[in-house]
Structures are given as structure tokens and as C-alpha cells.
Amino acid sequence: MRISLKTARFTSTTKMKKALLLLVAALLVPNHILADGDEDESSTISADYNPIPSSVQMLNIAPEARGTSMGDAGVASTPDINSQFWNPAKYIRMESKAGAAISITPWLRNIISDINLFTLMGYYKINDRNAVSAGVRYFSLGKLEFFDAQGNQQGDYKPNEFCIDAAYSLALSQVMSGAIAIRYIHSDLGFQIDDDGYSKGNAFAADIAFYFKKPIDIQGSKADIMAGINISNIGSKITYDNGVTNEYLPANLKLGVGFWYDIDQYNRIGATVDANKLLVPTPDYRATSNDEETMYEKRQQYYSKSTVSAIFSSFSDAPRGAKEELEEIDVCAGIEYTYNNMFSARLGYHNNPENKGNLKYGTAGLGVKYQMIDVSASYVFAVGNAASNSALANTVRISLGFDLGKILK
């Protein structure tokens, strides 16, 4: 990634920080609106186009292959080793006592070749009622090269983001479980704001999750009905300019339902549907100005709310009212077929409304489980005109899981 620094003279540190804020704001636009279409296509964007900005987008990038192969739906699917991201309350329903998984996601390959998301997750069931889990996600943003107006290289930097989280889950009844997770977040975008060096963001957040799973009988065949909720990334704000501006984390509400049915002794099929909503205030771009000072002031006003106030207001602050509030809900759905608990095939669809990013894509994936090893892969493919230029198209994820419960035995 190459950045050219032109006419970089500022009369004061304050103005320098303001210019930096505008640059960081551009980089923090949600990943799902990135596209490499031409100017004619971009000129057709609706006047109602109003995506919600937030910092550390990495926190809401689905990091593993099974859930992403089902359209990014996973809050109410059957439990697996990677439940830490989707819903840690599912761990208490795992059959094995312990497990760990690693995943890799080459990100935005249609645009850049050196951005990757690496993930490590694991859990341990203390007993039938208590479980603990942890995860680490590392987002490598490649290399930034800085040049002056004459084209001379001024140095380079390797920005990155990572988070470390831990969760505790508890069985509340035979069919219901809950979990609480805490998370440390570090974001280093590599932008120098003064002579003291680079501004690095740090924040803390928490998740609250619940999971419902009840077995039922359908004409002599076993089945499960499931439901889940996860309110994630509730926490402090993050700053890249030593506190001048405090950005919102991408707090998110996931709601989902799922169904799993045993066709016979060897064949099983399941389906799950998720609804996602960012718990971040909606900006009113209609009121923006081309004047730099006015834009800076409006940006400061936008980020002036507390985290709690921002979460509650996010349900009723859309400039176009209830219609726009409904547009802020993403719907994800997927199906999964499993043979002999060894081979799995998955399909999914992710729908993001046109005025909030217009991210619509299909997903597919395969899984193979043998003894203590579980390998899954997923693929994102374009669907219709909306996703034909999507930077996410052709994204591949690979996950490798280990059933550590068998080793413990």
C-alpha cells in the first residue's frame, strides 16, 4: 500500500491532528463498502446512501470457515470449537471436554495482496455446567510506504490490529446457557501525529450472550431447535489522536434461530438464520459541509455521545426514520448437510441493504472431520450486480480444529 504525502505543511499541531482525523476517518469506513468499480458506477450511488462508520472493523470480520460458509450466520448454529466469535454460550453444549482451532483469512485480495487475519480459539469444559474459553485475533494490514511530494521514500510501516478475549459460560438450565466475555483491543494504524511518534489505539470491551437448544422428536427422528443472542464489543471508545477524538467500537447485536434434523443414522441437515445490527449512531451525511472546519466540528459532535447512550440511540437515530432503521439490519442464512459426522457441505447468503453498503454475496464451503482433526474451508462468491465489484468476492477462509478432549481421555 503506497501513500504519497503532498503539501504536508501545517501551521500548528492542532491542524495537523485535524488532517489526520480526516485520513483515519476514510480508512475506518466499513470494509463492506469497499469496491473497485469505475467512476460512472460510483456516481450512481443513491442520495440515501448512509453507511455507519466505526473503528477496528476487524472485530466484526467473521474469522473462521464454518460460519462464513453459511452466509456469516453462527449465533444459533450447533456448537463448535469456533463458537468464541459467534456465541461463547454454546461451549457448554459441546460434547467434547476441550478443543482448539486456528484459522487464516487472506482479506480484500481483490484490492491488496498482503492483508491477513489470523485467529486462534479454544475452550475447556470444567464440568457439565461451567466452561471457559479464549481467543486471539491478529489483523496484519500489510505495509504502508510513505513518499514526499518529490517521490522520495520517507519510510514504511506495518500497521496491525489485534484483540485478546476470554469468556466464561454457564448452563442456566437443561436447554439454556449464558456467557460473558471480556476483550482487550489494540489498533496500530501507523500514522504519525506529532514528534512523539505514532498514535496507537487501545480499548476494552465485553460480550453478553445466551444460547437455547432443545431436542425434539419428529416422527421418530431426532431434531434440535436453537436460538441465540450475542451483544458484542460493548466497551470504551478508541482514540488515534491522544484523546482529541474518541471513535466508537463496532458494537453489534446478533440474533439467530437454527434447526437441525437427523434424516437417518448417517445423514443430517441443518439451517440457521441470523440478523445483525450495529449498535453505533447513524451519521447524517446530508448535513455535512465541504468546509474542513465544519466537517471537523460535526465529526466531534457525532462522537460526543457516551457508549451506553450511543447503543440506545442507535435504534432510533436514522435520519430517514423507521425505514432507514430497518435498512441497518443485515440478514444472513445458511444450510449445512453432514454425512456420518465426517463430511459436511454448506451454502449461505449474506444480505446487506443497498443504502448501508449494498453487500450481497453467496458463500459455500466444505468440512472434513477425522478422529481428532476437523478441517473446514469457505469461499465467497459474487451474487448479482451489487457484489460484482465487491472487494470481498473470492475471499477464502481455512480453519483447522483439534478435539483435545480425546487427548485428555
TORKOL-4160 file (C-alpha; in steps of 0.2 Angstrom, whole numbers, padded with zeros to 4 digits, m for minus):
409
<pt num="1" X="0000" Y="0000" Z="0000"/>
<pt num="2" X="0008" Y="0016" Z="m0006"/>
<pt num="3" X="0004" Y="0033" Z="0002"/>
<pt num="4" X="0010" Y="0050" Z="m0006"/>
<pt num="5" X="0012" Y="0064" Z="0006"/>
<pt num="6" X="0009" Y="0080" Z="m0004"/>
<pt num="7" X="0010" Y="0098" Z="0003"/>
<pt num="8" X="0011" Y="0092" Z="0020"/>
<pt num="9" X="0014" Y="0109" Z="0029"/>
<pt num="10" X="0003" Y="0113" Z="0044"/>
<pt num="11" X="0004" Y="0129" Z="0054"/>
<pt num="12" X="0000" Y="0120" Z="0070"/>
<pt num="13" X="m0001" Y="0103" Z="0079"/>
<pt num="14" X="m0020" Y="0105" Z="0080"/>
<pt num="15" X="m0022" Y="0107" Z="0062"/>
<pt num="16" X="m0011" Y="0093" Z="0059"/>
<pt num="17" X="m0021" Y="0082" Z="0070"/>
<pt num="18" X="m0037" Y="0088" Z="0061"/>
<pt num="19" X="m0030" Y="0082" Z="0044"/>
<pt num="20" X="m0025" Y="0066" Z="0052"/>
<pt num="21" X="m0043" Y="0063" Z="0058"/>
<pt num="22" X="m0050" Y="0065" Z="0041"/>
<pt num="23" X="m0037" Y="0052" Z="0034"/>
<pt num="24" X="m0041" Y="0040" Z="0048"/>
<pt num="25" X="m0060" Y="0043" Z="0045"/>
<pt num="26" X="m0058" Y="0037" Z="0027"/>
<pt num="27" X="m0049" Y="0022" Z="0032"/>
<pt num="28" X="m0062" Y="0017" Z="0045"/>
<pt num="29" X="m0076" Y="0017" Z="0033"/>
<pt num="30" X="m0084" Y="m0001" Z="0035"/>
<pt num="31" X="m0075" Y="m0014" Z="0024"/>
<pt num="32" X="m0091" Y="m0019" Z="0016"/>
<pt num="33" X="m0092" Y="m0003" Z="0005"/>
<pt num="34" X="m0075" Y="m0005" Z="m0002"/>
<pt num="35" X="m0077" Y="m0008" Z="m0021"/>
<pt num="36" X="m0066" Y="m0006" Z="m0036"/>
<pt num="37" X="m0079" Y="0000" Z="m0048"/>
<pt num="38" X="m0077" Y="0014" Z="m0060"/>
<pt num="39" X="m0082" Y="0032" Z="m0058"/>
<pt num="40" X="m0098" Y="0030" Z="m0068"/>
<pt num="41" X="m0104" Y="0016" Z="m0056"/>
<pt num="42" X="m0099" Y="0026" Z="m0040"/>
<pt num="43" X="m0109" Y="0042" Z="m0047"/>
<pt num="44" X="m0125" Y="0032" Z="m0047"/>
<pt num="45" X="m0125" Y="0030" Z="m0028"/>
<pt num="46" X="m0141" Y="0035" Z="m0020"/>
<pt num="47" X="m0143" Y="0051" Z="m0011"/>
<pt num="48" X="m0149" Y="0040" Z="0004"/>
<pt num="49" X="m0133" Y="0030" Z="0004"/>
<pt num="50" X="m0128" Y="0031" Z="0023"/>
<pt num="51" X="m0116" Y="0018" Z="0030"/>
<pt num="52" X="m0112" Y="0018" Z="0048"/>
<pt num="53" X="m0094" Y="0021" Z="0052"/>
<pt num="54" X="m0084" Y="0013" Z="0066"/>
<pt num="55" X="m0067" Y="0009" Z="0071"/>
<pt num="56" X="m0057" Y="m0008" Z="0072"/>
<pt num="57" X="m0068" Y="m0016" Z="0059"/>
<pt num="58" X="m0058" Y="m0032" Z="0062"/>
<pt num="59" X="m0069" Y="m0035" Z="0077"/>
<pt num="60" X="m0084" Y="m0039" Z="0066"/>
<pt num="61" X="m0075" Y="m0049" Z="0052"/>
<pt num="62" X="m0080" Y="m0067" Z="0054"/>
<pt num="63" X="m0064" Y="m0076" Z="0056"/>
<pt num="64" X="m0067" Y="m0095" Z="0053"/>
<pt num="65" X="m0073" Y="m0106" Z="0039"/>
<pt num="66" X="m0089" Y="m0115" Z="0045"/>
<pt num="67" X="m0100" Y="m0100" Z="0050"/>
<pt num="68" X="m0094" Y="m0089" Z="0035"/>
<pt num="69" X="m0098" Y="m0104" Z="0023"/>
<pt num="70" X="m0116" Y="m0102" Z="0029"/>
<pt num="71" X="m0118" Y="m0083" Z="0025"/>
<pt num="72" X="m0109" Y="m0077" Z="0041"/>
<pt num="73" X="m0123" Y="m0085" Z="0052"/>
<pt num="74" X="m0117" Y="m0093" Z="0068"/>
<pt num="75" X="m0125" Y="m0086" Z="0083"/>
<pt num="76" X="m0138" Y="m0100" Z="0084"/>
<pt num="77" X="m0130" Y="m0114" Z="0074"/>
<pt num="78" X="m0124" Y="m0130" Z="0083"/>
<pt num="79" X="m0109" Y="m0128" Z="0094"/>
<pt num="80" X="m0092" Y="m0130" Z="0088"/>
<pt num="81" X="m0074" Y="m0125" Z="0093"/>
<pt num="82" X="m0075" Y="m0108" Z="0085"/>
<pt num="83" X="m0090" Y="m0103" Z="0095"/>
<pt num="84" X="m0080" Y="m0089" Z="0104"/>
<pt num="85" X="m0083" Y="m0077" Z="0090"/>
<pt num="86" X="m0102" Y="m0081" Z="0086"/>
<pt num="87" X="m0108" Y="m0085" Z="0104"/>
<pt num="88" X="m0097" Y="m0092" Z="0118"/>
<pt num="89" X="m0113" Y="m0098" Z="0127"/>
<pt num="90" X="m0113" Y="m0113" Z="0115"/>
<pt num="91" X="m0097" Y="m0120" Z="0123"/>
<pt num="92" X="m0106" Y="m0128" Z="0137"/>
<pt num="93" X="m0116" Y="m0138" Z="0125"/>
<pt num="94" X="m0100" Y="m0146" Z="0117"/>
<pt num="95" X="m0099" Y="m0165" Z="0118"/>
<pt num="96" X="m0080" Y="m0165" Z="0119"/>
<pt num="97" X="m0072" Y="m0158" Z="0135"/>
<pt num="98" X="m0059" Y="m0147" Z="0126"/>
<pt num="99" X="m0054" Y="m0141" Z="0109"/>
<pt num="100" X="m0044" Y="m0128" Z="0100"/>
<pt num="101" X="m0044" Y="m0121" Z="0082"/>
<pt num="102" X="m0033" Y="m0110" Z="0071"/>
<pt num="103" X="m0040" Y="m0100" Z="0055"/>
<pt num="104" X="m0032" Y="m0089" Z="0042"/>
<pt num="105" X="m0041" Y="m0077" Z="0031"/>
<pt num="106" X="m0032" Y="m0068" Z="0016"/>
<pt num="107" X="m0043" Y="m0052" Z="0016"/>
<pt num="108" X="m0048" Y="m0040" Z="0002"/>
<pt num="109" X="m0037" Y="m0050" Z="m0011"/>
<pt num="110" X="m0046" Y="m0041" Z="m0025"/>
<pt num="111" X="m0038" Y="m0025" Z="m0019"/>
<pt num="112" X="m0022" Y="m0029" Z="m0010"/>
<pt num="113" X="m0011" Y="m0044" Z="m0008"/>
<pt num="114" X="m0004" Y="m0043" Z="0010"/>
<pt num="115" X="m0018" Y="m0041" Z="0022"/>
<pt num="116" X="m0022" Y="m0056" Z="0033"/>
<pt num="117" X="m0032" Y="m0061" Z="0048"/>
<pt num="118" X="m0025" Y="m0075" Z="0059"/>
<pt num="119" X="m0036" Y="m0082" Z="0073"/>
<pt num="120" X="m0033" Y="m0094" Z="0087"/>
<pt num="121" X="m0048" Y="m0100" Z="0098"/>
<pt num="122" X="m0050" Y="m0114" Z="0112"/>
<pt num="123" X="m0061" Y="m0119" Z="0126"/>
<pt num="124" X="m0062" Y="m0131" Z="0141"/>
<pt num="125" X="m0077" Y="m0138" Z="0150"/>
<pt num="126" X="m0074" Y="m0138" Z="0169"/>
<pt num="127" X="m0089" Y="m0149" Z="0171"/>
<pt num="128" X="m0107" Y="m0150" Z="0164"/>
<pt num="129" X="m0112" Y="m0133" Z="0170"/>
<pt num="130" X="m0096" Y="m0122" Z="0168"/>
<pt num="131" X="m0084" Y="m0119" Z="0153"/>
<pt num="132" X="m0070" Y="m0106" Z="0150"/>
<pt num="133" X="m0064" Y="m0101" Z="0133"/>
<pt num="134" X="m0051" Y="m0089" Z="0125"/>
<pt num="135" X="m0047" Y="m0082" Z="0108"/>
<pt num="136" X="m0034" Y="m0071" Z="0099"/>
<pt num="137" X="m0036" Y="m0062" Z="0083"/>
<pt num="138" X="m0022" Y="m0054" Z="0074"/>
<pt num="139" X="m0025" Y="m0042" Z="0058"/>
<pt num="140" X="m0010" Y="m0039" Z="0048"/>
<pt num="141" X="m0013" Y="m0023" Z="0037"/>
<pt num="142" X="0002" Y="m0026" Z="0026"/>
<pt num="143" X="0015" Y="m0012" Z="0023"/>
<pt num="144" X="0012" Y="0007" Z="0021"/>
<pt num="145" X="0026" Y="0016" Z="0011"/>
<pt num="146" X="0027" Y="0035" Z="0013"/>
<pt num="147" X="0033" Y="0046" Z="0000"/>
<pt num="148" X="0035" Y="0065" Z="m0001"/>
<pt num="149" X="0029" Y="0077" Z="m0015"/>
<pt num="150" X="0045" Y="0073" Z="m0025"/>
<pt num="151" X="0043" Y="0055" Z="m0024"/>
<pt num="152" X="0056" Y="0051" Z="m0011"/>
<pt num="153" X="0053" Y="0037" Z="0001"/>
<pt num="154" X="0051" Y="0043" Z="0018"/>
<pt num="155" X="0050" Y="0026" Z="0027"/>
<pt num="156" X="0037" Y="0012" Z="0029"/>
<pt num="157" X="0027" Y="0005" Z="0042"/>
<pt num="158" X="0017" Y="m0011" Z="0045"/>
<pt num="159" X="0001" Y="m0007" Z="0054"/>
<pt num="160" X="m0009" Y="m0020" Z="0063"/>
<pt num="161" X="m0023" Y="m0024" Z="0075"/>
<pt num="162" X="m0026" Y="m0037" Z="0087"/>
<pt num="163" X="m0038" Y="m0042" Z="0101"/>
<pt num="164" X="m0037" Y="m0055" Z="0115"/>
<pt num="165" X="m0053" Y="m0061" Z="0124"/>
<pt num="166" X="m0058" Y="m0073" Z="0137"/>
<pt num="167" X="m0076" Y="m0080" Z="0141"/>
<pt num="168" X="m0085" Y="m0089" Z="0154"/>
<pt num="169" X="m0101" Y="m0099" Z="0150"/>
<pt num="170" X="m0113" Y="m0106" Z="0162"/>
<pt num="171" X="m0128" Y="m0119" Z="0160"/>
<pt num="172" X="m0143" Y="m0110" Z="0166"/>
<pt num="173" X="m0155" Y="m0124" Z="0163"/>
<pt num="174" X="m0155" Y="m0140" Z="0153"/>
<pt num="175" X="m0159" Y="m0130" Z="0137"/>
<pt num="176" X="m0152" Y="m0113" Z="0141"/>
<pt num="177" X="m0134" Y="m0106" Z="0144"/>
<pt num="178" X="m0126" Y="m0089" Z="0145"/>
<pt num="179" X="m0109" Y="m0082" Z="0144"/>
<pt num="180" X="m0099" Y="m0066" Z="0147"/>
<pt num="181" X="m0083" Y="m0062" Z="0138"/>
<pt num="182" X="m0070" Y="m0048" Z="0140"/>
<pt num="183" X="m0059" Y="m0041" Z="0127"/>
<pt num="184" X="m0043" Y="m0031" Z="0125"/>
<pt num="185" X="m0041" Y="m0022" Z="0109"/>
<pt num="186" X="m0025" Y="m0014" Z="0101"/>
<pt num="187" X="m0026" Y="m0004" Z="0085"/>
<pt num="188" X="m0010" Y="0002" Z="0077"/>
<pt num="189" X="m0013" Y="0011" Z="0060"/>
<pt num="190" X="0004" Y="0018" Z="0059"/>
<pt num="191" X="0000" Y="0037" Z="0057"/>
<pt num="192" X="0012" Y="0050" Z="0065"/>
<pt num="193" X="0003" Y="0064" Z="0073"/>
<pt num="194" X="0017" Y="0074" Z="0081"/>
<pt num="195" X="0036" Y="0072" Z="0085"/>
<pt num="196" X="0032" Y="0060" Z="0099"/>
<pt num="197" X="0028" Y="0046" Z="0087"/>
<pt num="198" X="0014" Y="0035" Z="0081"/>
<pt num="199" X="m0004" Y="0036" Z="0089"/>
<pt num="200" X="m0009" Y="0018" Z="0094"/>
<pt num="201" X="m0027" Y="0015" Z="0100"/>
<pt num="202" X="m0031" Y="0004" Z="0115"/>
<pt num="203" X="m0048" Y="m0001" Z="0121"/>
<pt num="204" X="m0058" Y="m0014" Z="0132"/>
<pt num="205" X="m0075" Y="m0022" Z="0128"/>
<pt num="206" X="m0086" Y="m0036" Z="0133"/>
<pt num="207" X="m0099" Y="m0048" Z="0126"/>
<pt num="208" X="m0115" Y="m0054" Z="0133"/>
<pt num="209" X="m0123" Y="m0070" Z="0125"/>
<pt num="210" X="m0136" Y="m0083" Z="0128"/>
<pt num="211" X="m0140" Y="m0099" Z="0119"/>
<pt num="212" X="m0155" Y="m0110" Z="0118"/>
<pt num="213" X="m0155" Y="m0128" Z="0112"/>
<pt num="214" X="m0169" Y="m0140" Z="0114"/>
<pt num="215" X="m0170" Y="m0158" Z="0107"/>
<pt num="216" X="m0187" Y="m0163" Z="0100"/>
<pt num="217" X="m0194" Y="m0179" Z="0091"/>
<pt num="218" X="m0201" Y="m0178" Z="0073"/>
<pt num="219" X="m0210" Y="m0194" Z="0069"/>
<pt num="220" X="m0197" Y="m0204" Z="0077"/>
<pt num="221" X="m0182" Y="m0194" Z="0071"/>
<pt num="222" X="m0171" Y="m0183" Z="0082"/>
<pt num="223" X="m0170" Y="m0165" Z="0079"/>
<pt num="224" X="m0165" Y="m0149" Z="0088"/>
<pt num="225" X="m0172" Y="m0131" Z="0088"/>
<pt num="226" X="m0160" Y="m0117" Z="0093"/>
<pt num="227" X="m0159" Y="m0099" Z="0096"/>
<pt num="228" X="m0145" Y="m0087" Z="0101"/>
<pt num="229" X="m0141" Y="m0069" Z="0105"/>
<pt num="230" X="m0124" Y="m0060" Z="0107"/>
<pt num="231" X="m0122" Y="m0042" Z="0111"/>
<pt num="232" X="m0103" Y="m0040" Z="0107"/>
<pt num="233" X="m0090" Y="m0026" Z="0108"/>
<pt num="234" X="m0098" Y="m0016" Z="0121"/>
<pt num="235" X="m0084" Y="m0005" Z="0129"/>
<pt num="236" X="m0074" Y="0010" Z="0129"/>
<pt num="237" X="m0070" Y="0021" Z="0114"/>
<pt num="238" X="m0054" Y="0021" Z="0105"/>
<pt num="239" X="m0043" Y="0036" Z="0100"/>
<pt num="240" X="m0029" Y="0039" Z="0087"/>
<pt num="241" X="m0025" Y="0057" Z="0092"/>
<pt num="242" X="m0022" Y="0056" Z="0110"/>
<pt num="243" X="m0040" Y="0059" Z="0116"/>
<pt num="244" X="m0045" Y="0073" Z="0104"/>
<pt num="245" X="m0057" Y="0062" Z="0096"/>
<pt num="246" X="m0064" Y="0045" Z="0103"/>
<pt num="247" X="m0071" Y="0033" Z="0090"/>
<pt num="248" X="m0085" Y="0020" Z="0093"/>
<pt num="249" X="m0080" Y="0002" Z="0093"/>
<pt num="250" X="m0092" Y="m0009" Z="0081"/>
<pt num="251" X="m0104" Y="m0014" Z="0095"/>
<pt num="252" X="m0115" Y="m0027" Z="0087"/>
<pt num="253" X="m0132" Y="m0036" Z="0091"/>
<pt num="254" X="m0133" Y="m0054" Z="0084"/>
<pt num="255" X="m0150" Y="m0063" Z="0084"/>
<pt num="256" X="m0152" Y="m0080" Z="0077"/>
<pt num="257" X="m0163" Y="m0096" Z="0076"/>
<pt num="258" X="m0157" Y="m0113" Z="0070"/>
<pt num="259" X="m0164" Y="m0131" Z="0066"/>
<pt num="260" X="m0155" Y="m0147" Z="0065"/>
<pt num="261" X="m0163" Y="m0164" Z="0059"/>
<pt num="262" X="m0157" Y="m0182" Z="0058"/>
<pt num="263" X="m0163" Y="m0189" Z="0042"/>
<pt num="264" X="m0157" Y="m0206" Z="0047"/>
<pt num="265" X="m0142" Y="m0214" Z="0055"/>
<pt num="266" X="m0129" Y="m0206" Z="0043"/>
<pt num="267" X="m0137" Y="m0191" Z="0036"/>
<pt num="268" X="m0141" Y="m0174" Z="0045"/>
<pt num="269" X="m0146" Y="m0157" Z="0039"/>
<pt num="270" X="m0147" Y="m0140" Z="0047"/>
<pt num="271" X="m0152" Y="m0122" Z="0044"/>
<pt num="272" X="m0149" Y="m0106" Z="0053"/>
<pt num="273" X="m0153" Y="m0088" Z="0050"/>
<pt num="274" X="m0145" Y="m0073" Z="0059"/>
<pt num="275" X="m0150" Y="m0054" Z="0060"/>
<pt num="276" X="m0136" Y="m0042" Z="0064"/>
<pt num="277" X="m0137" Y="m0023" Z="0069"/>
<pt num="278" X="m0123" Y="m0011" Z="0073"/>
<pt num="279" X="m0126" Y="m0003" Z="0089"/>
<pt num="280" X="m0117" Y="0013" Z="0083"/>
<pt num="281" X="m0126" Y="0030" Z="0080"/>
<pt num="282" X="m0131" Y="0034" Z="0062"/>
<pt num="283" X="m0122" Y="0049" Z="0055"/>
<pt num="284" X="m0132" Y="0062" Z="0045"/>
<pt num="285" X="m0121" Y="0065" Z="0029"/>
<pt num="286" X="m0135" Y="0076" Z="0022"/>
<pt num="287" X="m0129" Y="0089" Z="0034"/>
<pt num="288" X="m0110" Y="0089" Z="0030"/>
<pt num="289" X="m0101" Y="0103" Z="0023"/>
<pt num="290" X="m0086" Y="0104" Z="0011"/>
<pt num="291" X="m0078" Y="0116" Z="0024"/>
<pt num="292" X="m0064" Y="0107" Z="0033"/>
<pt num="293" X="m0068" Y="0116" Z="0050"/>
<pt num="294" X="m0086" Y="0112" Z="0049"/>
<pt num="295" X="m0083" Y="0094" Z="0045"/>
<pt num="296" X="m0072" Y="0093" Z="0059"/>
<pt num="297" X="m0084" Y="0100" Z="0071"/>
<pt num="298" X="m0098" Y="0089" Z="0065"/>
<pt num="299" X="m0087" Y="0074" Z="0067"/>
<pt num="300" X="m0083" Y="0079" Z="0085"/>
<pt num="301" X="m0102" Y="0081" Z="0089"/>
<pt num="302" X="m0105" Y="0064" Z="0081"/>
<pt num="303" X="m0093" Y="0056" Z="0093"/>
<pt num="304" X="m0098" Y="0065" Z="0109"/>
<pt num="305" X="m0111" Y="0053" Z="0115"/>
<pt num="306" X="m0106" Y="0040" Z="0128"/>
<pt num="307" X="m0105" Y="0022" Z="0124"/>
<pt num="308" X="m0121" Y="0017" Z="0133"/>
<pt num="309" X="m0131" Y="0032" Z="0125"/>
<pt num="310" X="m0124" Y="0028" Z="0108"/>
<pt num="311" X="m0130" Y="0010" Z="0109"/>
<pt num="312" X="m0148" Y="0015" Z="0114"/>
<pt num="313" X="m0149" Y="0029" Z="0102"/>
<pt num="314" X="m0144" Y="0018" Z="0088"/>
<pt num="315" X="m0161" Y="0011" Z="0087"/>
<pt num="316" X="m0170" Y="0027" Z="0083"/>
<pt num="317" X="m0157" Y="0040" Z="0076"/>
<pt num="318" X="m0158" Y="0036" Z="0057"/>
<pt num="319" X="m0161" Y="0052" Z="0048"/>
<pt num="320" X="m0174" Y="0044" Z="0037"/>
<pt num="321" X="m0184" Y="0036" Z="0052"/>
<pt num="322" X="m0190" Y="0019" Z="0054"/>
<pt num="323" X="m0187" Y="0014" Z="0036"/>
<pt num="324" X="m0168" Y="0018" Z="0037"/>
<pt num="325" X="m0168" Y="0009" Z="0054"/>
<pt num="326" X="m0174" Y="m0007" Z="0046"/>
<pt num="327" X="m0161" Y="m0005" Z="0032"/>
<pt num="328" X="m0147" Y="m0006" Z="0046"/>
<pt num="329" X="m0151" Y="m0024" Z="0049"/>
<pt num="330" X="m0141" Y="m0037" Z="0039"/>
<pt num="331" X="m0149" Y="m0054" Z="0037"/>
<pt num="332" X="m0138" Y="m0070" Z="0035"/>
<pt num="333" X="m0144" Y="m0088" Z="0031"/>
<pt num="334" X="m0136" Y="m0104" Z="0028"/>
<pt num="335" X="m0139" Y="m0123" Z="0027"/>
<pt num="336" X="m0127" Y="m0137" Z="0031"/>
<pt num="337" X="m0128" Y="m0156" Z="0026"/>
<pt num="338" X="m0117" Y="m0169" Z="0036"/>
<pt num="339" X="m0114" Y="m0187" Z="0031"/>
<pt num="340" X="m0109" Y="m0199" Z="0045"/>
<pt num="341" X="m0102" Y="m0185" Z="0056"/>
<pt num="342" X="m0087" Y="m0184" Z="0044"/>
<pt num="343" X="m0091" Y="m0174" Z="0028"/>
<pt num="344" X="m0100" Y="m0158" Z="0028"/>
<pt num="345" X="m0106" Y="m0147" Z="0013"/>
<pt num="346" X="m0113" Y="m0129" Z="0017"/>
<pt num="347" X="m0121" Y="m0115" Z="0007"/>
<pt num="348" X="m0126" Y="m0097" Z="0013"/>
<pt num="349" X="m0131" Y="m0080" Z="0008"/>
<pt num="350" X="m0127" Y="m0063" Z="0016"/>
<pt num="351" X="m0138" Y="m0048" Z="0013"/>
<pt num="352" X="m0134" Y="m0030" Z="0017"/>
<pt num="353" X="m0146" Y="m0017" Z="0012"/>
<pt num="354" X="m0141" Y="m0006" Z="m0003"/>
<pt num="355" X="m0140" Y="0011" Z="0007"/>
<pt num="356" X="m0130" Y="0003" Z="0020"/>
<pt num="357" X="m0116" Y="m0004" Z="0009"/>
<pt num="358" X="m0125" Y="m0015" Z="m0003"/>
<pt num="359" X="m0115" Y="m0030" Z="0002"/>
<pt num="360" X="m0124" Y="m0045" Z="m0005"/>
<pt num="361" X="m0114" Y="m0061" Z="m0008"/>
<pt num="362" X="m0116" Y="m0080" Z="m0008"/>
<pt num="363" X="m0105" Y="m0092" Z="0002"/>
<pt num="364" X="m0100" Y="m0111" Z="0000"/>
<pt num="365" X="m0089" Y="m0122" Z="0010"/>
<pt num="366" X="m0084" Y="m0140" Z="0014"/>
<pt num="367" X="m0079" Y="m0148" Z="0030"/>
<pt num="368" X="m0070" Y="m0165" Z="0034"/>
<pt num="369" X="m0068" Y="m0172" Z="0051"/>
<pt num="370" X="m0057" Y="m0187" Z="0055"/>
<pt num="371" X="m0054" Y="m0193" Z="0073"/>
<pt num="372" X="m0047" Y="m0178" Z="0082"/>
<pt num="373" X="m0045" Y="m0167" Z="0067"/>
<pt num="374" X="m0058" Y="m0155" Z="0059"/>
<pt num="375" X="m0054" Y="m0145" Z="0043"/>
<pt num="376" X="m0066" Y="m0133" Z="0035"/>
<pt num="377" X="m0064" Y="m0121" Z="0020"/>
<pt num="378" X="m0076" Y="m0107" Z="0014"/>
<pt num="379" X="m0077" Y="m0096" Z="m0001"/>
<pt num="380" X="m0086" Y="m0080" Z="m0005"/>
<pt num="381" X="m0094" Y="m0078" Z="m0022"/>
<pt num="382" X="m0102" Y="m0063" Z="m0031"/>
<pt num="383" X="m0121" Y="m0063" Z="m0032"/>
<pt num="384" X="m0129" Y="m0050" Z="m0044"/>
<pt num="385" X="m0123" Y="m0033" Z="m0049"/>
<pt num="386" X="m0122" Y="m0027" Z="m0031"/>
<pt num="387" X="m0107" Y="m0039" Z="m0027"/>
<pt num="388" X="m0099" Y="m0040" Z="m0044"/>
<pt num="389" X="m0086" Y="m0027" Z="m0039"/>
<pt num="390" X="m0086" Y="m0032" Z="m0021"/>
<pt num="391" X="m0069" Y="m0032" Z="m0013"/>
<pt num="392" X="m0074" Y="m0047" Z="m0003"/>
<pt num="393" X="m0078" Y="m0058" Z="m0018"/>
<pt num="394" X="m0066" Y="m0073" Z="m0019"/>
<pt num="395" X="m0062" Y="m0072" Z="m0001"/>
<pt num="396" X="m0056" Y="m0089" Z="0006"/>
<pt num="397" X="m0055" Y="m0095" Z="0024"/>
<pt num="398" X="m0047" Y="m0110" Z="0031"/>
<pt num="399" X="m0050" Y="m0117" Z="0048"/>
<pt num="400" X="m0041" Y="m0132" Z="0057"/>
<pt num="401" X="m0049" Y="m0138" Z="0073"/>
<pt num="402" X="m0042" Y="m0151" Z="0086"/>
<pt num="403" X="m0053" Y="m0161" Z="0098"/>
<pt num="404" X="m0042" Y="m0160" Z="0113"/>
<pt num="405" X="m0055" Y="m0170" Z="0123"/>
<pt num="406" X="m0049" Y="m0186" Z="0115"/>
<pt num="407" X="m0031" Y="m0182" Z="0121"/>
<pt num="408" X="m0037" Y="m0179" Z="0139"/>
<pt num="409" X="m0045" Y="m0195" Z="0139"/>
